[in-house]
Amino acid sequence: MSYPTQRPTDLEGGDGLDSIPAELHSIPWIDVHNHAHTLSWNDRERYALSGCAGMVTMAAAYYWTPYKPVQPADVRYLWDDALNRLPQIRESHLIDAKVGVGIHTGARVENYEELLEVLPEYAALDEVAAIGEIGITEAQHVAGWSLAEQKEVTRRQFEVAADHDLPAVVHTPADLEDVEFPERESGNLPGYELDLARQQEPVLTSEYPKREAVDIDAELADEAGLDHEQVVLSHMDPKIAPYVLENTDCYLSFTVSYPWLLGVSPTDVAEVVAEYGPERILVETDSAGVLRSDVFAFKRTIAELYRHGVDVDAIRQVVYENPQSVLP
């Protein structure tokens, strides 16, 4: 390629993209894990304008209730609040939005049996698309929860998911060992409204808590009769991905909207897709009102996957077809 300029340009002989497929810009996407009901109207509009066709907004969010230990009424409020906001989100932004309900183990919930008794009634609602986010948590905020009780409440929720043919969206502990964030030691996380100084002692004590939690969650799903194909493991990273893909049949979902905290980038997603294929890979934002997150991250990830050599069909499978497969 040549240009009518007197001086050579850096484009000559380069490996630039010769053509951009038009369909790349029109791929719809589904966010299987966010907390968009806590975002602003403007943020949700940005979701819609950047191509969001559907979302599951997780009503289980222990850190939005200021009372610890959390009471069943606090959790019911969170579930009901998300459900009550849903019609306006759908009408305002034309997004096929649904809700995930569950008992998050990020802080101790007193008398959780009361919630397990009514959870099936919520699971039967058309507006509910998942049980979540749930799962084994390494350490709790403010009020601790024993590992034995976490296993009990998680297994029981997997049973509800199995009984109602719903997927379970599973929170997995963040692996921050290689993420540089010096302020973390002081308990101050600029961009996250969470006082780490109030974190309780960890109940997962292995050298690799994330894998320990994944192993326990997969075992509990088996005990509950929930197929791995209906388990979405959130907050995945390139370190745990090979283990999950080689040892389970679960979907794994990469959280891409706050790389400053989790250290996960579209490059990581592209590398896993290149190595293992797109069949069980998902992308999520986990965007929420309590932390600095990028609501354009999903659309940006689509573009970056293409730049990294993932073809359009594979991108579409990851961001749209796979969520359609796992969600009711």
Buried (B, 14 or more C-beta within 10 A) or exposed (E): EEEEEEEEEEEEEEEEEEEEEEEBEEBEBBBBBBBBBBBEEEBBBBBBEBBBBBBBBBBBBBBBBEEBBBBBEBBBBBBEBBBEBBEEBBEEBEBBBBBBBBBBBBBBBEEBEBBBEBBEEBBEBEBBBBBBBBBBBBBBBBBBBEBEBBBBBBBBBBBBBBBBEBBBBBBBBBBBEEBEEEEBEEEEBEBBEBEBEEBBEBBBEEEBBBBBBBBBBBEBBBEBEBBBBBBBBBBBBBBBBEBBBEEBEBBBBBBBBBBBBBBBBBBBBBBBBBEBEBBBBBBBBBBBBBBBBBBBBBBBBBBBBBEBEBBBEBBBBBBBBBBEBBBE
